[in-house]
Amino acid sequence: MNTISIAWIALPFVAGFLIFILPKLDRQIAMLAALGSAGYALQILTSRSSIELLLLDNFGVTLVIDSLSGYFILTNALVTAAVILYCWQTEKVAFFYGQLIILHGSLNAAFACTDFVSLYVALEVSGIAAALLIAYPRTDRSIWVALRYLLVSNVAMLFYLVGAVLVYKAHHSFTFAGLRGAPPEALALIFMGLLTKGGVFVSGLWLPLTHSESETPVSAMLSGIVVKAGVYPLVRCALILDEIDPIIRVFGVGTAILGVSYAIFEKDTKRMLASSTLSQLGFMLAAPEASGFYALTHGLVKSALFMLAGALPSRNFKELQQQPIDRTLWLLFVIAGFSISGFPLLSGFGAKVLTMKNLLPWQEIVMNVVMVGTAIAFAKFIFLPQQPGVNTKPIKQGFWLAIGLLLGTLFVANIVYFEAYDVKNTIKAIAIIATGWLAYLAIFKRTPLKLPRIFEQFDDLIGVMTLVSILLFWATFV
């Protein structure tokens, strides 16, 4: 199994190399790599095995692949496969597919890391590949957004690298467990880098602009899986070290509140989805034990939502409320919106029930309120006017295949936590969603309030990162 694991890690990078040599087979090679990851993840999840690979044992450089990794890897595989299907009939060239599959491979590696140095390499490779995909249209706007993403990411990872060195200095090991007994500033610097990379709390306010201004398939990748590369090590650290768990949970609750607040008042469809991603990342951090399943359900639905939003005639909710959209498109929005809001019959319901089950008592009330906020935010899509046969943007067959893969898996994934389906959980979920819809129709549909975007400016983002590091220093010293 160790040989298979090493081959699986290398497969996407080999595929990326082959795509540049055999550009006429770019889609096929990329899809085979994604399917290989999906098969490997399913094997890990069904066998419930745990694999540990010692790369440099004396330095604590190890890879661990278990059920937690399996969920993140499966999400990566399915989202990547859906994006390839979405782009299949477009004019994307081999460079796009090559970078896409390199991004896929670097994310796989990140989801297997349990040490800070190999994680650093994986995150840096994924950051470069993501920036190249963002800049793919080669417009002035896309290049600036890509450079902004790269600069913020690299600054964050510099802080992270200093923290990793401090961990090694304390234990002569880079392992995640080395945070125990390391200087408090090591934890603060590492977590500040990961919070920014993952788009968590106020450090993640770079996320709405970056995700909304990227092309639709790139937005689907960024929100569906890329940001989770920063969340995964935070979750892993919380599960390894009991003293880290409370800090992660606090940031999870804060992130959920911040993200849903922006999502409720956002007037732009793609920015609203990006703000929702910020909120959903908070759910993963608020209950680390349930984060794997939650990452899967969120990654699938959010990628589908970005693809659906790309097919709308406008990004402005006010304009969409004045003109009906195609009923088939609307029904797909309803399915996706129901899942992310936690409606029964879709795996988002089970993920939310499992998350709430693993919350601490002080978190429950706040996160229930956030769930109502999520229902309010997605009511904006559900209550759009619709009728059959309305012309929208031209939709190709690859779009339907991608949406079918993502939404179909949301139904299948119910088997993961079928125990969620009892009367109490079902009634609670329906009541929360109904409360959110009533609040939207009575209050939020007509409110002109719009939250400020001042902290999205590049200079302010760097300042916010500094403030978050100070907060982390305070948390670790206390």
C-alpha positions, 0 to 999 in steps of 0.5 A: 500500500505504501508503494501505491500511495507514493505512486498516487502522490506522483501521478498528477505531477506526471500527468501534468508533465505529459499534458505538455508533451501530448497537448491533444490528450490534455483533457483525457490525461487530466481526467484520468489523474482525477479519477485515480485520486477518486479511486484512491480516496474511496479505497482509504474511506471504505477500508478505514485504513491509516497509512504513515510514510516516513520520508525523513524520520529524523526530521519528523517529515511524514505523510499520514493518509487516513479517513480525514485525508480521504474526505479531503482527497475525494473532494479534490478529485470530484471537484477537479473532475467536474471542472474538467467536464465543465471545460471539456467543450471550451477552448481551454488549452493544454496550459490550463489543464496542466496547471489544473492537474498540478494544482490538484496534485499539490492539494493531494500532497497537502492533505497527506502532510503532517509536518510543516516543511512538506506542507510548506512546499505543497502550499507554495506549489498550489499557490503558484498553480492557482495564481496562474489559473486566475491569470489565465484570461490574461486581462489586466484585471485577472493579472492584478487579481492573480498577483494580489492573491500571490503576494498575500499568500507569499507574505502569509507563508513567510510568517508561516516558515519562520514559525516552522523554523521555531518549531524545529529549533525547539524539537529538531523536528517539523512534525505538527506535534512539535507545536506542543512545547514550542515557543508561543510565537511559533504557533502564532506565526504558523497559524497566521499563515494558515488562516490567511492561506485558508481564507479564515476570519478577517485574514480571509477577506482577500477571498471574496474579490479573488473568487468572484473575479476569477473565471467560473471554473477557477472560482469553483476550484478555489472555493470548492477545494483550494482554500481547504488546503489551509484549513486541513492542517489547522484541523489536523493540529486541533485533533492532535493537540488538545491545547490547540483545539479551543483556539481553532474552535474560537476562530471557527465560530468567528469565521462563520459569523463574519462570512454569513454576515457578508453573505446576507447583505451581498448584492453580487452573486459570486461575491455572495458565494465567496462570502458564504465559503468564508462562513462554511470554513468556520463550520469545519473549524468549529467542529474539527471531528466532523470537518472531513465530511463537511469539507466534502459536502461543502466542496461539492455544493459550492463548486456547483453553485459557482458553475450555476452562477456563471450561467445566470444572465447577470451577477446583480441580484436586483437585476435577477429579481426583475427578470425570470431565469430558466426553470431548470437552472432555478431547480438546480439552484434550489437543490444546491441551496437546500444542501448548503442550508442543511435540508434533509435528503441531501448530504449537507443535512447530515454534515450539519447534524454531525457538526452540531453533534461535535460542538461544545455547549458554548458554540451551539447557540451561535452556530444555530444562528449562523445556520439561520443566516445561511438560509437567509443568504441562499433564499436570494437564489431560491426566491428568484422569479423563474419560468420554463424556456427562458433564454440564458447564456449558452450552456454546453453539455459539459456543464450538465455533466459537471453539475450532474456529478456534483449534485448527484454525489450530494445524494449518494453521500447521505450514506456517510451519516444516515443516522442523522435522519431522525424526527428531531433533527429533521424538524429542527433543520426544516424550522431553521430553514423556514425561519431564514426564509421568513426573515429574508422575505420580511426583512432582508429582501428589501434592505439596502444595507451593504457592508464595507469592503475597506479591508479588502484593499491590499494594504489593509489585508496586510495590516489585518494579517498583523492584527490577527498575529497579535491576537494569536500571540495573546491567545497563546500566551493566555 
